Amino acid sequence: MVENCFSVGAFCVVGALLAVILKQYCSEQSMMLSIAVCVSVIAMFAVFFGGAVEKLRIIFESAGVSESCISTIFKVLAICCITHISAELCRDSGEGAIASAAELCGRGAIIVLSLPIMSSFIQLIDKLIKV
């Protein structure tokens, strides 16, 4: 796993250096290169993380966590990653306001997605208080 992280890190550094050099000549191409590097790293992450997801599901299920909660947790993690990377790409292109809007949208999506879990949590607290 360390070798993979080193490879990804080196790939990102080379991509960033090329993007900085390319930005002097054509900023649009530089942005496309940054997006391509990000998409490549996300694809590599998905391949590496795929096996761990099933192990995490088994751990959660053995702890008695429902499948809907497990699914929600993974969706929230995906929203966090996507929102963070897209916001940083917007900031790199000089669009801070768009980056902030992307982050706000991601936060809102997480809140909406977590409402059923919060409801279950409140019901559990209510049961504990009544006992």
HELIX and SHEET records of a PDB file:
HELIX    1   1 VAL A    2  LYS A   23  1                                  22    
HELIX    2   2 SER A   27  SER A   62  1                                  36    
HELIX    3   3 GLU A   67  ASP A   92  1                                  26    
HELIX    4   4 GLY A   96  LYS A  130  1                                  35    
END                                                                             
